[in-house]
Amino acid sequence: MRDFTLDGTRLAGVAAAWQRGEIAPAEVALAATVMLVRPAATLSGLEVFLQRRVASMEFAPSVVVFPGGRVDPRDAREDVVWAGRSPQDWAEVLGVDEASARLLVTAAIRELFEESGVLLAGPDADSVVADVSSPTWHERRTGLAGHELSLADVLAAEGLVLRSDLLSYRAHWITPTFERRRYDTRFFAAAVPDGQVPDDQTSEVDHADWADPAEVLDALTEGAVLMFPPTQVCLEDLAAAGSVEAVCTDAADVPLVLPELTELDGGELVLRTPLPARQ
């Protein structure tokens, strides 16, 4: 088992309010996030694209995250052409039904494009659109963010194929029961396509850049950054993998992690997970 401390974090107050009965149970929404990586001469052998959410956000203010968000049924239209794994294949990999697989994979690709400007789609099954930085593409990102467009709309407008083969499956976390917003989140990884450059052009973040996972973990230990346990564990996974090739392969075992609020003998509240303690 592995415990994560709540002391000194926003979660400590929320957990205490839950124990006092001040928070009603929240519904769990399906969500997806993407660890965008590239090769680099770093301690980890790679870099990952990280964002820091703006301090005014109601959910997870000032927290370091990967691009991601909840599913949108409009993305998962059956007329969207997939390259690589089919929705049926992804359903088997993710351990869900086909409809949920469509939702999760399309959400991963939409959120990555909406929040970073990287689009995992191309004119055919063997290519990826080379440049999505034009004003037209930016307008489409704005339309996605404002829920005026769906990913299916964007792909149809350009006659693009969704490149589900560029995603690998790495982790599965569910938000603790005491949180006011809860997500059943699948964590994917993808290498940044040639010619595409991620950016910070989203209203949800105040900083975004490439970073060495090992260095970010050091900053977390020093108290210089804020992040939730899923992000921390995924960064540990990236640092241990050692290469983009290793990260862009499905993890051999993806356990469901639902942290449980646990009170230790001394009264300290921690999040207990089924993960092994970090050595």
C-alpha positions in Angstrom: 0.0 0.0 0.0 1.1 3.6 -0.6 -0.2 6.6 1.3 -0.2 10.2 0.1 -0.3 13.0 2.7 -3.0 15.7 2.7 -1.3 18.0 5.2 -0.8 21.5 3.9 -2.9 20.8 0.7 -6.4 22.0 -0.3 -7.5 18.4 -0.1 -7.0 18.4 3.7 -9.8 20.9 4.2 -12.1 19.1 1.8 -11.5 15.8 3.5 -12.2 17.2 6.9 -15.5 18.7 5.5 -16.4 15.3 4.2 -15.8 13.7 7.5 -18.1 16.3 9.1 -20.8 15.4 6.7 -20.7 18.8 4.9 -20.1 17.4 1.4 -22.7 15.3 -0.5 -21.4 12.5 -2.7 -20.7 13.5 -6.3 -21.4 11.6 -9.5 -18.4 10.2 -11.3 -17.8 11.5 -14.9 -15.6 9.7 -17.5 -12.5 11.6 -18.4 -9.2 11.2 -20.3 -5.8 12.9 -20.1 -2.7 12.6 -22.3 1.0 12.7 -21.3 2.6 14.3 -24.4 6.3 13.3 -24.5 9.3 13.9 -26.7 12.9 12.6 -26.6 15.4 14.7 -24.6 18.9 14.4 -23.1 17.5 14.6 -19.5 17.8 12.4 -16.4 14.5 10.7 -17.6 15.6 10.4 -21.2 12.5 12.3 -22.2 10.4 15.4 -21.5 6.7 15.7 -20.9 4.4 18.7 -21.6 3.0 20.0 -18.4 0.5 22.8 -17.6 -0.3 24.8 -14.5 -3.9 25.6 -14.0 -4.8 29.2 -13.3 -5.3 30.1 -9.6 -8.9 31.2 -10.2 -10.0 27.8 -11.4 -12.7 26.3 -9.2 -11.3 22.8 -9.7 -7.5 22.2 -9.0 -6.3 25.8 -8.9 -2.5 26.3 -9.5 -2.1 22.5 -9.8 0.3 21.0 -12.4 -1.5 18.7 -14.8 -1.4 17.0 -18.2 -3.9 18.2 -20.9 -7.2 16.4 -20.3 -10.9 16.6 -19.4 -14.3 15.0 -19.3 -15.8 13.1 -22.3 -18.2 14.7 -24.7 -20.7 12.4 -26.4 -20.7 14.6 -29.6 -17.1 13.6 -30.2 -17.9 9.9 -30.5 -20.0 9.8 -33.6 -19.8 6.5 -35.4 -19.0 8.2 -38.8 -15.5 9.3 -37.4 -12.9 7.2 -39.2 -10.3 5.6 -36.9 -6.8 4.4 -37.7 -5.1 1.8 -35.7 -7.1 0.1 -32.9 -10.8 0.1 -33.6 -13.3 1.2 -30.9 -13.9 -2.5 -30.2 -10.1 -3.1 -29.7 -9.9 -0.2 -27.4 -12.9 -1.4 -25.4 -10.9 -4.6 -24.7 -7.8 -2.7 -23.7 -9.6 -0.3 -21.4 -12.0 -2.9 -20.0 -15.1 -1.0 -21.0 -17.9 -1.3 -23.5 -17.4 0.0 -27.0 -19.5 3.2 -26.4 -17.3 4.1 -23.4 -14.1 3.3 -25.4 -15.2 5.8 -28.1 -15.9 8.4 -25.5 -12.5 8.0 -23.8 -10.3 7.9 -26.8 -12.0 10.8 -28.6 -11.9 12.8 -25.4 -8.2 12.2 -25.1 -7.5 13.5 -28.6 -9.9 16.4 -28.3 -8.6 17.6 -25.0 -5.0 17.4 -26.2 -5.8 19.5 -29.2 -8.0 21.9 -27.4 -5.6 22.6 -24.5 -2.2 22.2 -26.2 -2.7 22.6 -30.0 -1.5 19.1 -30.8 -3.8 17.1 -33.0 -3.5 13.3 -33.4 -5.2 13.0 -36.7 -4.2 13.0 -40.4 -5.4 12.7 -43.9 -4.9 9.0 -43.9 -3.9 6.1 -41.6 -0.1 6.7 -42.1 0.2 10.5 -41.6 -0.5 13.3 -39.2 -1.5 16.8 -40.1 1.8 18.7 -40.1 0.8 22.2 -38.8 -2.2 23.2 -36.8 -1.1 26.6 -35.7 -2.9 28.8 -38.3 -5.7 31.2 -37.3 -8.3 28.7 -38.7 -7.1 25.9 -36.5 -7.0 28.3 -33.5 -10.6 29.2 -34.2 -11.5 25.5 -34.1 -9.7 25.1 -30.7 -11.8 28.1 -29.5 -14.9 26.4 -30.8 -14.1 23.2 -28.9 -13.4 25.1 -25.7 -16.7 26.9 -26.0 -18.6 23.7 -26.8 -19.6 25.1 -30.2 -17.8 22.4 -32.0 -17.0 18.7 -31.4 -13.9 16.8 -32.4 -16.1 14.9 -34.9 -17.0 18.3 -36.5 -13.3 19.3 -36.7 -12.2 16.0 -38.3 -15.1 16.0 -40.7 -14.4 19.6 -41.8 -10.9 18.6 -42.9 -11.6 15.0 -43.9 -9.2 13.7 -41.3 -8.7 10.3 -39.8 -8.5 9.9 -36.0 -5.1 8.4 -35.2 -6.0 6.2 -32.2 -2.8 4.2 -32.9 -0.7 7.1 -31.6 -2.1 6.6 -28.0 -0.8 4.2 -25.5 -2.7 3.3 -22.2 -0.8 4.0 -19.0 -3.0 4.5 -15.9 -6.5 4.5 -14.5 -7.5 6.6 -11.5 -10.9 7.5 -9.9 -11.2 10.7 -7.8 -11.6 10.0 -4.0 -15.2 9.9 -2.8 -14.8 13.1 -0.7 -14.1 15.4 -3.7 -16.8 17.7 -4.9 -15.9 16.8 -8.5 -15.1 13.2 -9.3 -13.7 11.7 -12.5 -13.0 8.2 -13.7 -9.9 9.0 -15.7 -7.8 7.0 -18.2 -4.2 8.3 -18.6 -2.8 7.9 -22.1 0.6 8.8 -23.6 1.6 10.0 -27.0 4.7 11.3 -28.7 4.4 14.8 -30.2 4.0 14.5 -34.0 6.7 15.9 -36.2 5.9 19.5 -37.1 3.5 20.2 -34.3 4.4 22.4 -31.4 2.3 22.5 -28.2 1.5 25.9 -26.7 -0.2 27.5 -23.8 -3.1 29.1 -25.7 -5.9 28.0 -23.4 -7.7 30.1 -20.8 -7.4 27.3 -18.2 -3.6 27.5 -17.6 -1.1 30.3 -16.8 2.0 28.3 -17.7 2.8 25.4 -20.0 6.2 24.0 -21.1 8.3 20.8 -21.6 9.8 19.4 -18.4 12.0 16.5 -17.2 9.7 14.3 -15.1 12.6 13.7 -12.6 13.1 17.4 -12.1 9.4 18.1 -11.6 9.3 15.3 -9.0 12.2 16.9 -7.2 10.4 20.2 -7.2 7.3 18.5 -5.7 9.5 17.1 -2.9 10.8 20.6 -2.3 7.3 22.1 -2.2 7.8 24.2 -5.3 4.9 22.8 -7.2 1.4 21.4 -6.5 0.0 18.3 -8.0 -2.4 15.5 -7.3 -1.3 11.9 -6.6 -2.2 10.6 -10.1 0.0 13.1 -11.8 2.8 12.3 -9.4 2.6 8.6 -10.0 2.4 9.1 -13.7 5.5 11.3 -13.6 7.3 8.5 -11.7 6.2 6.1 -14.4 7.6 8.4 -17.1 10.9 8.9 -15.3 11.3 5.1 -14.8 10.4 4.3 -18.4 13.6 6.0 -19.7 12.5 6.6 -23.3 9.6 7.8 -25.4 9.4 4.3 -27.0 8.8 2.7 -23.7 6.2 5.3 -22.7 4.4 5.0 -26.0 3.6 1.3 -25.4 0.7 0.1 -23.2 1.6 -0.5 -19.6 1.8 -4.2 -18.8 -0.6 -3.8 -15.9 -3.0 -1.0 -15.4 -4.7 -1.3 -12.0 -7.7 0.8 -11.1 -6.6 3.2 -8.4 -9.3 4.7 -6.1 -7.6 6.4 -3.2 -9.4 5.9 0.1 -9.5 8.5 2.8 -7.7 6.9 5.8 -7.1 8.3 9.3 -3.8 7.1 10.8 -3.3 6.4 14.5 -2.0 9.9 15.2 -5.1 11.5 13.6 -3.4 12.4 10.3 -5.6 12.0 7.2 -4.0 10.3 4.2 -5.0 9.0 0.8 -4.4 5.2 0.8 -3.9 3.5 -2.5 -3.3 -0.1 -3.5 0.0 0.9 -5.1 3.3 -0.3 -3.7 5.2 2.1 -1.5 7.8 4.0 -3.5 11.4 2.8 -2.8 
